Amino acid sequence: MCGIVGAVSQRDITNILVKGLQRLEYRGYDSAGVCIVTDNDELERRRTVGKVKNLEKLIEAQPLSGFCGIAHTRWATHGVPSETNAHPHMCGDVALVHNGIIENYEVLRKQQLETGHQFDSDTDTEVIVHAVSDAYKKTNDLLTSVQKTVESLEGAYALGVVEKGNNDHLIAVRKGSPLVIGIGNNEHLIASDVFALLGEAEHFIYLEDGDVADITHKGVTIYDAKGRQVKRKINKTKLQVNDAGIGEYDHYMQKEIFEQAAVLKQTLEGRIANGRLLSDCFGKGAEEAFRSIEEVQIVACGTSFHAGLVAKYWFESVAGLPCHIEVASEFRYRPHIVIRKTLFVTISQSGETADTLAALQASSDIGYAHTLTICNVPESSLVRESEWALMTKAGPEIGVASTKAFTTQLTALLLLVIALGKHHKIDDKKEIEIVRQLEVLPEQVAEVLRLEPDIIEFAKQFSNKHHALFLGRGEQYPVAMEGALKLKEISYIHAEAYPAGELKHGPLALVDDQMPVVAVAPNNDLLEKLKSNLQEVQARGGELFVFADTHAIFEEVKGLKIIRVSEINEIVAPIIYTVPLQLLAYHVAVIKGTDVDQPRNLAKSVTVE
């Protein structure tokens, strides 16, 4: 959620830090700050509320420069967005930035107040800098002081720490919150995300849980949680600076919606051939292990959870395999009864979602047979800690409201359905049928994108609305959930999704001429049931906006607006019908003038519980 950037170099790093923060803006934040160890070895700090551009203006008005420093974008947890709550925080001769949450900060704060400390902020972070400062006064050694401090911390955190009097020293700590070290030309950098350092470094060290890194411009020494010096692998990233460019589009979200036809080809590339699934795409030993799998457990959050809900329908109806799906934030806090031959599947765009990562870490103790993640970031924690990983290959997704990550997750999950279903209900004929539909999927998505002008006309009808209902049946119910989530995330219209058959069990009480109702209506076995549900809306004066299959028969009447989607095979229909709902949400938000790419109160990568 928050973003960290830091550097030690033999050149002025102020601009590097600010540019790094700009590249992390997509993560979501409400304030920004920077602290530099100046040429005369003093600590100088600048902090602002709002966008990084505000910090840039402040630095232009009050310049600072130096070879060593840390910077931060904050997403408020403890304390409102304000300059005093913004990072970096300082105490004595120490300054630091922090991602994560310190769960025992109240106990530490009380102890520090009793020993005479005074606090300037409402954050949990400030207890860390006071603790480091206390230890530093005794040891005059920053590494030892940080190591001693983290022993007393409970929770998840990534830290960047600098000291007064030394412009070639930076300490980095990782526990439960991602942090990478970039290796530059006679310099070293840290960041919570590789994107922040693109253009400055192409080789990275991914710190592991409990690692403390002692960094100068010349080198890096890493200690594990037990204080033992360790070596960590150096990785070369395949990402490029221009991978995250906005191009000709008005917003990243718009760009990412329109990239879907292309990225779905990337998801499928090297995984299907000659009408069949290439089973070895899941990694060494996976195909053999899949033969013994008797059940699937999916854990995810937000949009990824909706992808898992669709997959549950596929696993059970197509593959004949029992499947359970649970929100990651709930999974860890209840007992589980596990069938021994169960595959534990996590889904995450970033691979750093804190609740999902914690669920994966708990899974081995619970007794799951194997673990696999569906993820978009090859270097992420989920990928590194899972037995197998199937990468979605969606490329960088900058818009906070996930779009191409969702459709590529669904596509990857359908590949997994084939791989497991081959040992249960999917015969050769069925496999060939599904693969054929996957092969034409990118062009079908491109065709749906050509409906944009009609969808804009739909969107105009939402500009003065405050609430909306989304309806679907079967595997289209999770699609309706995702459509409602997109609308509420970026337009701030309150939107909820229901199985269409549930209307008469409560939601129908909300329906009037001010409550638009959106429905997805593929031409499947549930169409007539859905049409009956929609008639209930019409009878109450509700206004219907329906995305319907070309062959779905609807009588054109007042209060019913239809956009026709070409005939789609039922197996891939959830992927296709997602796209017009994304476009609807996007254009409603544009019309309302909201911040499409960085909606209020939200973050792209949710790295705290």
Secondary structure, 3 states (H helix, E strand, C coil): CCEEEEEECCCCCHHHHHHHHHHCHHHCCCEEEEEEEECCCCEEEEEEECCHHHHHHHHHHCCCCEEEEEEEEECCCCCCCCCCCCCCEEECCEEEEEEEEECCHHHHHHHHHHCCCCCCCCCCCHHHHHHHHHHHHHHCCHHHHHHHHHCCCCEEEEEEEEECCCCCCEEEEEEECCCEEEECCCCEEEECCHHHHCCCCCEEEECCCCEEEEECCCCEEEECCCCCEECCCEEECCCCHHHHCCCCCCCHHHHHHHCHHHHHHHHHCCCEECCEECHHHHCCCHHHHHCCCCEEEEEECHHHHHHHHHHHHHHHHCCCCCEEEEEHHHHCCCCCCCCCCEEEEEEECCCCCHHHHHHHHHHHHHCCCEEEEEECCCCCHHHHHCCEEEECCCCCCCCCCCCHHHHHHHHHHHHHHHHHHCCCCCCHHHHHHHHHHHHHHHHHHHHHHCCHHHHHHHHHCCCCCCEEEEEECCCHHHHHHHHHHHHHHHHCCEEEEEEHHHHHHCHHHHCCCCCEEEEEECCCCCHHHHHHHHHHHHHCCCEEEEEEECCCCCCCCCCEEEEEECCCCCCCHHHHHHHHHHHHHHHHHHHHCCCCCCCCCCCCCCCCC
